[in-house]
Amino acid sequence: MKYQNIVITGSGSYIPTKILKNEDFASNTFYDLEGKAFEQSHDEISEKFHAITGIKERRYVTDDLLCSDIGAFAAEEAIVDSGIDRETIDHIIVAHNFGDIKAGTIQTDMLPSIASKIKNKLGITNPKCIGYDIVFGCPGWIQGVLQARSFMLTGMAKRCLVIGAETLSRTVDRNDRDSMIYSDGAGATLLDIVESDEELGILSYSMGTFTTKEAYYLYRGQGNVDGSSTEVSYLKMHGRKIYEFSLTHVPEAMKECLDKSGHSIEDVKKIFIHQANEKMDFEIVKRFYRLYKIRQAPDGVMPMSISKLGNSSVATIPTLYDRIKKGTCDEKHVLNKGDLILFASVGAGMNINAVAYRYQG
């Protein structure tokens, strides 16, 4: 029996060069949602922030770069890594949330689409290469992979480029403690149909959108300082609600995905989870294993990059995958042919998704 596998044949990432450590926020005055300044010293705020999120530093793009620029950098690397002719790409799917934002402004630019801009930057001339954007919160890259899979299974595409890119540093309120979480970055993957005697690549998936009371856990809102302009909005979140929501629903989605794959929990070698909050991610994975009556996750099953790269939204998972695949990640992890991987994410919407993937080597 021959399997028509949908696999990642190339990957790339762009890690911005500008490094901001937690102490670099010492000059910021943080206010709560009522406009009251926090009484704690920056050292106290920073210590508690690191204990909860695991973040020591994050990366920002330089003033000359846009979201579409870094998305194109990651895409170029993925194309070279795959060794394919870029003119044979059928779809370019770009996950982001805010589009291009020029340095020193807060206005987003999504006309033309980020995908069209990236196609232009890549020099692809084939008009049958279709580019479009998806806005799905932090799970956007996984959702893009699932959309590519659908096109490929129905014969509408044979080869898709899926990119996650974001410059969150340009949409945060610098007087909000949550601004310390976010970062910039881009990751890209090239998906192909590969025939083989064994089942590889995408095996199964799970996804959901929760909007009864959860829709606005992440939102655009006014600055925290009293007198902030009502005409300017920033990225805001209800962190505690997101934490509680994620701990309940993400493990369930991961279990549904794994069960649909036909594999057991013992088969899982790596879990690539959205780098949102280190404490939250560890708790999600712990609860996932407990759904199978296993009290603790195996050592080394969950690679992490948030400590030095922060939360770059749609870029965290493809960036982490690329760096581990190429051996450039600070943590030492190895992927072997046949390894069962889980990708999982949660974010604005509130959206959740997961993919079971067998690594092709």
Secondary structure, DSSP 4 states (H G I P E B T S, - for coil): --EEEEEEEEEEEE--SEEEEGGGGTTPPPB-TTSPBP-S-HHHHHHHHHHHH--SEEEE--TT--HHHHHHHHHHHHHHHHT--GGG--EEEEE-SS-B--TT----B-SS-HHHHHHHHHT---TTSEEEEE--STTHHHHHHHHHHHHHHTTS-SEEEEEEEEEGGGSS-TTSGGGGTB-EEEEEEEEEEEEESS--EEEEEEEEE--SS-TTSEEEE--SSTT--TT--EEEE-HHHHHHHHHHHHHHHHHHHHHHHT--GGGEEEEEE--S-HHHHHHHHHHHHHTTT-SSPPTTSS---HHHH-B-GGGHHHHHHHHHHTT-SSS-----TT-EEEEEEEETTTEEEEEEEE---
